[in-house]
Amino acid sequence: MSISSALTYFSAGYAALVVAMYILSAVFPLAGFIARSLSAYISLIICASYGVLASIVLRILGREQIAQWVTARAFKYIMALTIGVTFEVSDPKHHLDTVRPAVFIGNHQTELDVLMLGCMFPKYCSVTAKKSLKKVPFLGWFMALSGTVFIDRKNSKDARSAMAGAASEIQKRKQSVYMFPEGTRSYTKDPELLPFKKGAFHLAVQAGVPIVPVVVANYSHVLYIKDFVFRSGKIPVKVLDPIPTAGLQPEDVDELARNTRDLMLKEMVALTEKVRNKPIAMPAKGGDGVVHASGIDATLS
């Protein structure tokens, strides 16, 4: 059997399985979770493959800085079609289009945040990611070709060098970056934030660029993996005003991270209240919401 025939059979079988799961979801809710999960994964592979090709072409044309934006928008529309989920971005002051360069930061809930990036990702921006993702087929290839800043947390010298390189890239090419200061997904059912790591804030201070918080409402009503919930829906996102870092020093980073986290948590609760149409209590404070560590964890998110 040729490769093309094998791919044809695989695609037809995959599509038939997804359709069958969607039909069964009317009776068995778990089938809906399976159908949307399968649709999301194949959509990600398709868009990552497209991103590899787009990155190569844009690099030849000298436009590699928009490779992630081009791929992100493709992912937005494919996911809206295949799983029926989209993120509605509120950016009344057009910060995504006018603030450049900047360090954009956002809350990190689940794997679906990749779609959130697809819906809001600004031009001339790249993401940071764990170095291990570089080895993932399709996704890793796309990230490497499109200018992702890979961080190796196991090697503090290389990691600090990568962050210094990111700061230099921001300054020289007016290239923004997007980071998740929580450092990992929270998977919470209610609006909560994990403690912030300080890498994004150190980077912004080092580069002398503003921090632009992007806040997503808690969307456990759409995706809650622990209960195998995965539904269609629209999820609100709000872009907050830029926070200037000009004149700040490394010793100011703790307070900057703490105040930014408090601001984002308050907005996250407000957005979730609108989605659920009921009041929600602010989460109880535990500590100051900032990771205090020595060595690499103190400087990298």
Buried (B, 14 or more C-beta within 10 A) or exposed (E): EEEEEEEEEEEEEBEEEBEEBBEBBEEEBEBBBBBBBBBBEBBBEBBBBBBBEBBBEBBEEEBBBBBBBBBBBBBBBBBBEBBBBBBEBEBEEEBBEEBBBBBBBBBBBBBBBBBBBBBBBBBBBBBBBEBEBBEEEBBBBBBBBBBBBBBBBEEBEBBBEBBEEBBEBBBEEEBBBBBBBBBEBBBBEEBBBBBBBBBBBBBBBBBBBBBBBBBBBBBBBBBBBEEEBBBEBEBBBBBBEBBEBEEBEEEEBBEBBBEBBBBBBEBBBBBBBEBBEEEBEEBEEEEBBBBEEEEBBBBBB
